[in-house]
Amino acid sequence: MRIFSGIQPTGTGELHIGNYFGAIRRWVKLQGEHETIYCIVDYHALTSEDTTADGLRKARRELALGLLACGIDPEKSILYAQSDVPEHTELCWILGCVASYGDLTRMTQFKEKAAKEEFVNGGLFYYPVLQAADILLYKAEAVPVGEDQLQHLEEARRIARRFNFRFGETFPEPEPIVGEGARIMSLADPERKMSKSAGPEHYIGILEGEEGIRRKVRSAVTDVGLTPGQAMSPGVANLFLLLELVAPPELVDAFRRDHAAGKLLYRDLKEALFTHLMATLRPIQDRYRELAARGEVEEVLAAGAARARRIAQATMAEVRERVGLD
């Protein structure tokens, strides 16, 4: 099965543990089971008014290094930057001509982001069409997505359906792969998803130093007190979710029994989480430093783009013939 997924280079390009446990670790697993194509979607990053030219160049490189350090293998997966394959934007325009304006106005993410901005650019509105082009360009059969992206994937399916109806059967309707990635919340505000946009206290970077991570884990929001049978608050549940991802099951079970009995000491839970989280992150950090020293990331992306373009050009040749542009 051919699988496609993309990730946007935002800020400095550094991945955080929400990215890793929510998506990247799943990507690594999938590349050993299927044909996988992973894209750094830098065109999408231009929809942010905070994006600068130098910042985008740096973020793209850092994100590529982070993905490789986390285990994305360019021998098993195609890893490339979206802007190195211009067929993405060509297909975007064509698909926009079969996309429904009404559907685009109903996109939840567009409405939420537009409500926060004084100036709303057209790229933000057109974002789901480019996302559909990203997926359909490779005739992907499945896309690993979080629940917040299901609406966009459904729009990609509708666009594929409309194109096929108007011009003839061309694109498969990609199915979502859901439920395998963890939704990690902010340690400082467990009611919101972990995100760099909320500020440094709301995420743990995969390259972050030990002292910074220790401080953030120790200061994570929990309950003021604990009584037997007490339900877990969002903050405590988030700490347990993280612990489940990095620690042996028997340790997690022991902490759960203590919580149920009202005997859990949150400092012990946090210390265990810090210890096992660092055991997971240290090899990634070591691998990152090794890759950065070798200085081969641009070559990796170029090779990935060459492989991606071969697929993209074949798709566009078919699309251009279908619509009469050949």
C-alpha positions in Angstrom: 0.0 0.0 0.0 1.3 3.5 -0.9 1.1 5.9 2.1 1.7 9.7 2.0 2.0 12.1 4.8 3.4 15.6 5.2 4.7 17.8 8.0 5.0 21.6 8.0 8.3 23.3 8.9 7.3 25.9 11.5 9.4 28.1 13.8 12.9 26.7 14.0 11.9 23.4 12.5 12.6 21.5 15.7 10.3 18.6 16.4 8.7 18.2 19.8 7.6 15.0 21.6 4.0 15.6 20.5 5.1 15.4 16.9 7.2 12.3 17.7 4.7 10.3 19.6 1.7 11.6 17.6 3.0 11.0 14.1 6.7 10.4 13.5 7.1 7.2 15.5 4.2 5.8 13.5 5.8 6.9 10.2 8.9 5.0 11.2 6.9 1.8 11.8 4.9 2.2 8.5 8.0 2.5 6.4 8.9 -1.1 7.2 5.5 -2.3 6.1 4.4 -0.2 3.1 5.6 2.1 0.4 5.9 5.4 2.2 6.3 9.0 0.9 7.0 11.7 3.5 6.9 15.4 2.5 8.2 18.5 4.2 5.3 20.8 3.1 7.1 24.1 2.9 4.6 25.7 0.5 2.0 25.3 3.3 4.3 27.1 5.7 3.9 30.3 3.6 0.4 30.6 4.8 1.8 31.8 8.1 2.5 35.6 8.2 5.4 34.9 10.5 7.3 32.9 7.9 10.5 34.5 6.7 12.8 33.4 3.8 15.8 32.7 6.1 13.6 31.1 8.7 11.9 28.8 6.2 15.3 27.6 4.8 16.5 26.9 8.3 13.3 25.2 9.5 13.2 23.0 6.4 16.8 21.7 7.0 16.2 21.3 10.8 13.0 19.4 10.2 14.7 17.1 7.7 17.5 16.4 10.2 14.9 15.7 13.0 13.0 13.3 10.8 16.1 11.4 9.9 17.3 11.3 13.5 13.9 9.9 14.6 14.3 7.0 12.2 12.9 8.0 8.8 15.2 6.0 6.5 15.7 7.4 3.0 16.4 3.9 1.8 12.9 2.8 2.8 10.9 6.0 2.4 10.9 8.9 0.0 11.7 12.0 2.0 11.7 15.4 0.2 10.7 19.0 0.3 7.4 19.9 -1.4 8.9 23.0 -3.2 11.3 20.7 -5.0 8.4 19.0 -6.8 6.6 21.8 -8.7 3.9 19.3 -9.9 2.3 19.9 -6.5 1.2 23.4 -7.4 0.2 22.5 -10.9 -2.1 19.8 -9.7 -3.4 22.1 -7.0 -4.7 24.6 -9.6 -6.4 21.8 -11.6 -8.0 20.3 -8.5 -9.1 23.7 -7.4 -11.3 23.8 -10.5 -13.3 20.8 -9.2 -13.2 21.7 -5.5 -16.4 23.1 -4.0 -16.1 26.7 -2.7 -18.8 25.9 -0.2 -16.8 22.9 1.2 -13.7 25.1 1.6 -15.7 27.7 3.5 -16.8 25.0 6.0 -13.3 23.9 6.9 -13.0 24.1 10.6 -9.3 24.9 10.7 -9.7 27.7 8.3 -12.5 29.2 10.3 -10.5 28.9 13.6 -7.3 30.4 12.2 -9.1 33.1 10.3 -10.9 34.2 13.4 -7.5 34.8 15.1 -5.9 36.8 12.2 -6.5 40.4 11.2 -5.3 39.6 7.7 -6.4 36.3 6.2 -4.4 35.3 3.1 -5.9 33.2 0.2 -3.4 30.5 0.8 -4.9 29.7 4.1 -8.3 29.3 2.4 -6.9 27.2 -0.4 -4.8 25.1 2.0 -7.0 22.0 1.8 -6.8 22.0 -2.0 -3.0 22.0 -1.9 -3.2 19.3 0.7 -5.4 17.2 -1.6 -2.8 17.7 -4.4 0.0 16.6 -2.1 -1.8 13.3 -1.5 -3.4 12.6 -4.9 -0.2 13.5 -6.9 1.2 10.2 -5.7 -2.1 8.3 -5.9 -1.7 7.5 -2.2 -4.1 4.8 -0.9 -3.8 5.8 2.8 -2.8 8.8 4.9 -1.9 8.6 8.6 -3.7 11.5 10.2 -4.8 12.8 13.6 -8.4 13.5 14.3 -7.9 17.2 13.6 -7.0 16.4 10.0 -9.8 14.1 9.2 -11.9 16.9 7.7 -9.2 17.8 5.3 -8.6 14.2 4.2 -12.4 13.9 3.6 -12.2 17.0 1.4 -9.3 15.3 -0.5 -11.5 12.3 -1.1 -14.4 14.5 -2.3 -12.0 16.3 -4.7 -10.8 13.0 -6.0 -14.3 11.8 -6.5 -15.3 15.0 -8.4 -12.3 14.8 -10.6 -12.9 11.2 -11.4 -16.6 11.9 -12.2 -15.8 14.8 -14.5 -12.7 13.6 -16.3 -12.6 9.8 -15.8 -11.2 7.4 -13.2 -7.8 8.7 -12.2 -7.3 9.0 -8.4 -8.0 6.5 -5.6 -9.9 8.0 -2.6 -7.3 7.8 0.2 -8.3 6.2 3.4 -7.3 7.6 6.8 -5.0 5.6 9.1 -6.1 6.8 12.6 -5.9 5.7 16.2 -2.2 4.7 16.3 -0.7 8.0 17.3 -0.9 9.5 20.8 -2.4 13.0 21.3 0.0 14.6 23.7 -1.1 17.7 25.6 0.8 20.6 27.0 2.4 19.9 30.4 1.7 23.5 31.4 -1.9 23.5 30.2 -3.2 19.9 29.7 -6.5 21.2 28.1 -4.6 22.2 24.9 -2.6 20.1 22.5 1.2 20.3 22.7 2.3 23.0 20.3 5.3 25.3 19.7 2.9 28.2 18.9 1.7 28.4 22.5 5.3 29.2 23.7 8.3 27.2 25.1 6.6 26.2 28.3 4.0 24.2 26.3 6.2 21.7 24.5 9.3 19.6 25.0 11.6 19.6 22.0 13.2 16.3 21.0 16.6 18.1 21.1 16.0 19.9 24.3 18.6 19.7 27.1 18.1 17.5 30.1 17.8 20.3 32.6 15.1 22.0 30.6 13.1 18.8 30.2 13.5 18.0 33.9 12.2 21.4 34.8 9.2 21.1 32.5 8.3 17.6 33.7 8.6 18.6 37.4 6.4 21.6 36.9 3.7 19.7 34.9 0.2 20.4 36.1 -1.3 17.7 38.4 -3.9 17.7 41.2 -3.5 19.5 44.5 -4.3 16.4 46.4 -5.3 12.8 45.9 -7.9 10.5 47.5 -8.6 6.8 46.9 -10.7 6.2 43.7 -10.2 9.8 42.5 -10.6 10.2 38.7 -7.5 11.4 36.9 -7.4 15.1 36.0 -6.3 16.0 32.4 -2.8 16.8 33.6 -2.3 13.5 35.4 -3.8 11.5 32.6 -1.4 13.2 30.2 1.6 12.2 32.4 0.4 8.6 32.4 0.0 8.6 28.7 3.5 9.8 28.2 4.8 7.2 30.7 3.0 4.4 28.8 4.9 5.5 25.7 8.3 5.2 27.2 8.3 3.0 30.3 7.8 -0.8 30.9 4.1 -1.7 31.4 4.7 -3.1 34.8 6.0 0.2 36.0 3.0 2.0 34.6 0.7 -0.6 36.2 2.3 0.0 39.6 1.8 3.7 39.4 -1.8 3.2 38.3 -2.5 1.0 41.4 -0.9 3.7 43.6 -3.1 6.3 42.0 -6.3 4.2 42.5 -5.4 3.7 46.2 -4.7 7.4 46.7 -1.1 6.7 47.5 0.7 8.1 44.4 3.3 10.7 44.9 3.4 12.9 41.9 7.1 13.6 42.3 7.8 9.9 41.9 5.6 9.7 38.8 7.4 12.7 37.3 10.8 11.5 38.1 10.1 8.1 36.4 8.7 9.9 33.4 11.8 12.1 33.1 14.1 9.1 33.4 12.4 7.0 30.7 11.7 9.9 28.4 15.4 10.8 28.3 16.2 7.2 27.6 14.0 7.5 24.5 15.3 11.0 23.4 19.1 10.5 24.0 19.6 8.2 21.0 17.6 10.6 18.8 19.7 13.5 20.0 23.0 11.6 19.4 21.8 10.6 15.9 20.9 14.2 15.1 24.4 15.4 16.1 25.9 12.7 13.9 23.8 13.6 10.9 24.4 17.4 11.3 28.1 16.8 11.4 28.0 14.8 8.2 26.2 17.6 6.4 24.4 15.4 3.9 20.8 16.4 4.6 20.5 18.5 1.4 21.7 15.5 -0.7 19.1 13.3 1.0 16.3 15.7 0.2 17.5 16.1 -3.4 17.6 12.4 -3.9 14.2 12.1 -2.4 12.8 14.8 -4.6 14.2 13.1 -7.7 12.3 9.9 -6.8 9.2 11.8 -5.9 9.2 13.7 -9.2 9.3 10.6 -11.3 6.0 9.6 -9.7 4.6 13.1 -9.9 5.5 13.6 -13.5 3.8 10.4 -14.5 0.6 11.4 -12.6 0.6 14.9 -14.2 1.1 13.4 -17.7 -2.1 11.4 -17.1 -3.9 14.3 -15.6 -3.0 16.7 -18.4 -4.2 14.2 -20.9 -7.5 13.7 -19.0 -8.3 17.4 -18.8 -7.1 18.2 -22.4 -3.8 20.1 -21.5 -1.5 17.6 -23.3 
